Amino acid sequence: MLNFDNVELSYDHVYALKGVSLDLVEGETVALIGANGAGKSSILRAITGLAKISTGEIHFEGERLDGLGASEIVKRGIAMVPEGRRVFPFMTVKDNLLMGAFTRSDKAGIQQTLDSVLERFPRLKERYSQTAGTLSGGEQQMMVIGRALMAKPRLLLLDEPSLGIAPKLVQDIARSIVAINKDENVTVLLVEQNSKMALSISHRTYAMATGNVVLSGPSAELKNDDRIKAAYLGGTV
């Protein structure tokens, strides 16, 4: 579904990605784990057109993405939940969610998607008319995931969804990601510093360090890999 082929990306002549290659198969949840500065978020920025790659190619469903504008990429079925939530704080939950459907014109379909999002996240239904800035961090995270789903994506990119969230709500969000992937057949690319959570809910994982993929494989296997335990799970070898 997505092919990331030998991609390099730099900011002010400092390499963020150094010849990175990865792929996603339709229906998978794939995790990217690693420390701050490893290049995880840069992969999402490259996919969505928010950062321009210097070499390599990115293809989605057989079509080349690099070089397209961000709005054109959204129209092709890719939506991203950015790090730090980035809500519209003075707009209501309803209006924040509807912003996710700005590329759509099918009113009946938009309402159907909205109903589905509110069913998946009952807290948002309870706070439907509240301004987004009054929500807790976990509720805001649910809302921005819902906002991305309003675009009806085939590929959902999630950038650090557990960051700054209470542990109880992290579990709720993790379950939601699994359900979105399974029930709605949305392919998911998950960037996450909470490696334990990421490995638990994904099919495959790429471990990154300083702009490179250093290890990859089925998440169930990597969870028991001594190198992963030592570097990402706080274990010892």
QUIVEN-V615321 format. One record per pair of residues at least 24 apart in sequence whose C-alpha atoms are under 6 Angstrom apart, sorted by sequence separation. I is the first residue (numbers start at 1). J is the second residue. D is the distance in whole Angstrom. If there is no record, write none. Layout:
BEGIN
I|J|D / I|J|D
END
This chain:
BEGIN
1|25|5 / 1|26|5 / 138|165|5 / 137|165|6 / 117|146|6 / 138|169|6 / 155|186|6 / 157|188|6 / 160|191|5 / 154|186|5 / 155|187|5 / 156|188|5 / 157|189|5 / 158|190|5 / 159|191|5 / 160|192|5 / 155|188|6 / 158|191|6 / 94|128|6 / 93|128|5 / 92|129|5 / 92|130|5 / 92|131|4 / 93|132|5 / 91|131|5 / 92|132|6 / 90|131|5 / 89|132|5 / 9|53|5 / 89|133|4 / 8|53|6 / 9|54|6 / 8|54|6 / 8|55|5 / 100|147|5 / 7|55|6 / 100|148|6 / 7|56|4 / 101|150|5 / 6|56|5 / 97|147|4 / 100|150|5 / 101|151|5 / 5|56|6 / 100|151|5 / 5|57|5 / 4|58|5 / 3|58|6 / 3|59|5 / 85|141|6 / 2|59|6 / 2|60|5 / 1|60|6 / 1|61|5 / 79|148|6 / 79|153|6 / 78|153|5 / 77|153|4 / 80|156|6 / 83|159|5 / 77|154|5 / 78|155|5 / 79|156|5 / 80|157|4 / 81|158|5 / 82|159|5 / 83|160|6 / 80|158|6 / 27|185|6 / 29|187|6 / 31|189|6 / 28|187|5 / 29|188|5 / 30|189|5 / 31|190|5 / 32|191|5 / 33|192|6 / 27|187|5 / 29|189|6 / 31|191|6 / 33|193|6 / 26|187|6 / 33|195|6 / 31|198|6 / 38|208|6 / 31|202|6 / 38|209|5 / 30|202|5 / 38|210|4 / 39|211|5 / 29|202|5 / 30|203|6 / 32|205|6 / 34|207|6 / 38|211|5 / 29|203|5 / 30|204|5 / 31|205|5 / 32|206|5 / 33|207|5 / 34|208|5 / 30|205|6 / 32|207|6 / 20|212|6 / 18|211|5 / 17|211|4 / 18|212|6 / 16|211|5
END
